[in-house]
């Protein structure tokens, strides 16, 4: 089993769609996929959250959410405002490890250092406990170089591997900053750019999403995540 943590340079950069796309690409190669969302905020009980969106787009069946809070805030703040129990690192890790699949994707909340619960633990702590690499979803345009560099620097400082960068929404008419960032993102972070998701792919139906998602990633990128050193042809046998 491979565990991959999905974080973002900030909120609303496309983590959920990127997670769904990674799931679709892995399933295209014949891998089984499960998805964990340690904490969901801004969604009431019974309402569809990020995991429901991933299920809708990619058809992943095995999903796990450890906690949710109604206010759209950092999870620890949202928990206190709702007078609800703070999530614990142990609960998150146990929930993720209870999933069984070739690839377990773990989608974070907000950015890398957002406090998720008790004692201020973050996604860094989750990835460290799981010994999991982290993929960083980022924006395309102006400001993303700084945000991506800060995020990957935090990963390196924590001794965590960055599996690559994914642009969460790529315009059909990218501006100058976006076009130059295609090369500069890898230069300033030292991490490969492994994928670009076209804008508005969340409007696709499942069939189209599953068919097109594998093409949004660099050749062999998903195979390298699933089984480092093993070619996609061997993996598919």
C-alpha positions as CSV (number, residue, x, y, z in Angstrom):
1,X,0.0,0.0,0.0
2,X,1.2,3.5,-0.9
3,X,0.0,6.5,1.0
4,X,0.2,9.9,-0.6
5,X,-0.7,13.2,1.2
6,X,-2.3,16.0,-0.9
7,X,-1.8,19.5,0.4
8,X,-2.2,22.9,-1.1
9,X,-0.4,26.2,-1.0
10,X,-3.6,27.7,0.4
11,X,-7.3,27.0,0.4
12,X,-9.3,26.9,-2.9
13,X,-6.3,25.9,-5.1
14,X,-7.9,22.7,-6.3
15,X,-6.9,20.0,-3.8
16,X,-10.1,18.1,-4.0
17,X,-10.2,18.0,-7.8
18,X,-6.5,17.1,-7.9
19,X,-7.1,14.3,-5.5
20,X,-10.0,13.0,-7.6
21,X,-7.7,13.2,-10.7
22,X,-4.9,11.3,-9.0
23,X,-7.4,8.6,-8.0
24,X,-8.7,8.4,-11.6
25,X,-5.2,8.1,-13.1
26,X,-4.3,5.4,-10.6
27,X,-7.4,3.4,-11.3
28,X,-6.8,3.7,-15.0
29,X,-3.5,1.8,-14.3
30,X,-5.4,-0.9,-12.5
31,X,-4.7,0.2,-8.9
32,X,-7.3,0.2,-6.2
33,X,-7.8,3.6,-4.5
34,X,-9.1,4.8,-1.1
35,X,-9.3,8.5,0.0
36,X,-9.1,10.0,3.5
37,X,-10.1,13.5,4.5
38,X,-9.0,13.9,8.1
39,X,-11.2,17.0,8.7
40,X,-13.9,18.8,6.7
41,X,-15.0,22.3,7.7
42,X,-17.8,24.6,6.5
43,X,-20.1,21.6,5.9
44,X,-23.0,20.6,8.2
45,X,-23.8,17.0,9.1
46,X,-25.5,15.2,6.2
47,X,-24.3,17.7,3.6
48,X,-21.9,16.5,0.8
49,X,-18.3,17.5,1.4
50,X,-15.0,17.0,-0.5
51,X,-15.2,13.3,-0.3
52,X,-18.6,13.3,-1.9
53,X,-17.1,15.3,-4.8
54,X,-14.3,12.9,-5.2
55,X,-16.8,10.0,-5.2
56,X,-18.9,11.8,-7.8
57,X,-16.0,12.5,-10.2
58,X,-13.8,9.5,-9.8
59,X,-16.1,6.8,-8.4
60,X,-13.9,6.0,-5.4
61,X,-16.0,3.9,-3.0
62,X,-13.7,3.6,0.1
63,X,-13.5,6.9,1.8
64,X,-12.9,8.1,5.4
65,X,-13.6,11.4,7.1
66,X,-12.4,11.6,10.7
67,X,-14.2,14.9,11.8
68,X,-16.2,17.8,10.4
69,X,-17.2,21.1,11.8
70,X,-19.9,23.6,10.5
71,X,-17.9,26.8,10.3
72,X,-15.6,27.4,7.3
73,X,-12.5,28.0,9.5
74,X,-9.3,26.4,10.5
75,X,-10.3,23.0,12.0
76,X,-9.1,23.7,15.5
77,X,-10.9,27.1,15.6
78,X,-14.0,25.6,14.1
79,X,-14.1,22.8,16.7
80,X,-13.8,25.3,19.6
81,X,-16.5,27.6,18.1
82,X,-18.9,24.6,17.8
83,X,-17.9,23.3,21.3
84,X,-17.0,20.0,19.6
85,X,-14.1,17.7,20.5
86,X,-10.8,18.5,18.9
87,X,-9.5,16.0,16.4
88,X,-6.4,14.0,17.6
89,X,-3.4,12.9,15.5
90,X,-3.8,9.4,16.7
91,X,-7.4,9.2,15.4
92,X,-6.4,10.6,12.0
93,X,-3.5,8.2,11.6
94,X,-5.5,5.2,12.8
95,X,-8.4,6.0,10.3
96,X,-5.9,6.3,7.4
97,X,-4.2,3.1,8.3
98,X,-7.5,1.3,8.5
99,X,-8.0,1.8,4.7
100,X,-6.9,-0.9,2.4
101,X,-6.0,-0.1,-1.2
102,X,-3.0,0.0,-3.5
103,X,-3.1,3.8,-3.1
104,X,-4.5,5.8,-0.2
105,X,-4.8,9.5,-0.9
106,X,-5.0,11.8,2.1
107,X,-6.5,15.3,1.3
108,X,-5.6,18.0,3.8
109,X,-7.5,21.1,4.8
110,X,-6.3,24.4,3.7
111,X,-2.6,24.7,3.5
112,X,0.2,22.6,4.9
113,X,0.5,24.2,8.4
114,X,-3.1,24.7,9.2
115,X,-3.8,23.4,12.7
116,X,-6.1,20.4,12.5
117,X,-6.8,19.6,16.1
118,X,-5.4,18.8,19.5
119,X,-2.0,20.2,20.4
120,X,-1.9,22.1,17.1
121,X,-0.9,19.2,15.0
122,X,-0.8,19.8,11.2
123,X,-0.6,17.8,8.0
124,X,3.2,17.7,8.5
125,X,2.6,15.6,11.6
126,X,0.2,13.3,9.7
127,X,2.7,12.8,6.9
128,X,5.5,12.2,9.3
129,X,3.6,9.6,11.3
130,X,2.6,7.8,8.0
131,X,6.1,8.2,6.5
132,X,4.2,9.5,3.4
133,X,5.4,11.7,0.6
134,X,3.4,14.9,-0.1
135,X,2.1,16.4,-3.4
136,X,1.5,20.1,-3.4
137,X,-1.4,21.6,-5.3
138,X,-0.8,25.2,-6.3
139,X,-2.3,28.1,-8.3
140,X,-0.9,29.0,-11.8
141,X,-0.7,32.8,-11.6
142,X,1.1,35.6,-9.9
143,X,2.1,34.9,-6.3
144,X,2.3,31.1,-6.7
145,X,6.1,30.9,-6.8
146,X,6.4,32.3,-3.3
147,X,3.6,30.2,-1.9
148,X,5.0,27.0,-3.5
149,X,8.5,27.8,-2.3
150,X,7.3,28.3,1.3
151,X,5.3,25.1,1.2
152,X,8.1,22.9,-0.2
153,X,10.6,24.6,2.2
154,X,8.4,23.6,5.1
155,X,8.2,20.0,3.8
156,X,12.0,19.9,3.5
157,X,12.5,21.3,6.9
158,X,10.3,18.6,8.3
159,X,12.3,15.9,6.5
160,X,9.3,15.1,4.2
161,X,9.6,14.1,0.5
162,X,7.7,16.3,-2.0
163,X,6.3,14.0,-4.7
164,X,5.7,16.9,-7.0
165,X,3.6,19.9,-7.8
166,X,0.2,20.0,-9.5
167,X,-1.4,23.2,-10.9
168,X,-5.0,22.9,-9.7
169,X,-6.6,25.0,-12.5
170,X,-5.0,25.9,-15.8
171,X,-6.7,28.4,-18.0
172,X,-7.3,28.0,-21.7
173,X,-5.8,31.5,-22.0
174,X,-3.0,31.6,-19.4
175,X,-1.5,35.0,-18.8
176,X,2.2,35.9,-18.8
177,X,2.8,35.0,-15.2
178,X,1.1,31.6,-15.5
179,X,3.1,30.8,-18.7
180,X,6.4,31.6,-17.1
181,X,5.5,29.8,-13.9
182,X,5.4,26.5,-15.7
183,X,9.2,26.5,-15.7
184,X,9.8,28.6,-12.6
185,X,7.8,26.5,-10.2
186,X,10.3,23.6,-10.4
187,X,13.2,26.1,-10.4
188,X,12.2,27.8,-7.1
189,X,11.0,24.6,-5.3
190,X,13.3,21.9,-6.6
191,X,10.2,19.7,-7.1
192,X,8.9,18.4,-10.4
193,X,5.7,19.8,-11.9
194,X,3.8,16.5,-12.4
195,X,0.4,17.8,-13.5
196,X,-1.9,20.5,-14.8
197,X,-5.6,20.3,-14.4
198,X,-7.7,22.2,-16.9
199,X,-10.0,24.8,-15.5
200,X,-13.6,23.9,-14.7
201,X,-13.1,20.1,-14.9
202,X,-15.3,19.8,-11.9
203,X,-18.2,20.4,-14.3
204,X,-17.4,17.1,-16.1
205,X,-19.5,14.0,-15.6
206,X,-17.7,10.9,-14.2
207,X,-17.2,9.2,-17.5
208,X,-15.4,12.1,-19.1
209,X,-13.4,12.9,-16.0
210,X,-12.2,9.3,-15.7
211,X,-11.3,9.2,-19.4
212,X,-9.4,12.5,-19.4
213,X,-7.8,12.7,-16.0
214,X,-4.8,10.5,-16.7
215,X,-3.7,12.8,-19.5
216,X,-3.4,15.8,-17.1
217,X,-0.3,14.3,-15.5
218,X,3.3,13.9,-16.7
219,X,4.2,10.5,-18.2
220,X,5.0,8.0,-15.6
221,X,4.2,10.4,-12.7
222,X,1.4,8.4,-11.2
223,X,3.3,5.1,-11.8
224,X,6.2,6.6,-9.9
225,X,4.0,7.4,-7.0
226,X,2.4,4.0,-6.9
227,X,5.6,2.0,-7.3
228,X,8.9,3.9,-7.5
229,X,11.2,2.3,-10.0
230,X,8.4,0.2,-11.6
231,X,7.3,1.1,-15.1
232,X,3.6,1.6,-15.7
233,X,3.6,-1.4,-18.1
234,X,4.9,-3.7,-15.4
235,X,2.4,-2.2,-12.9
236,X,-0.5,-2.9,-15.3
237,X,0.3,-6.6,-15.8
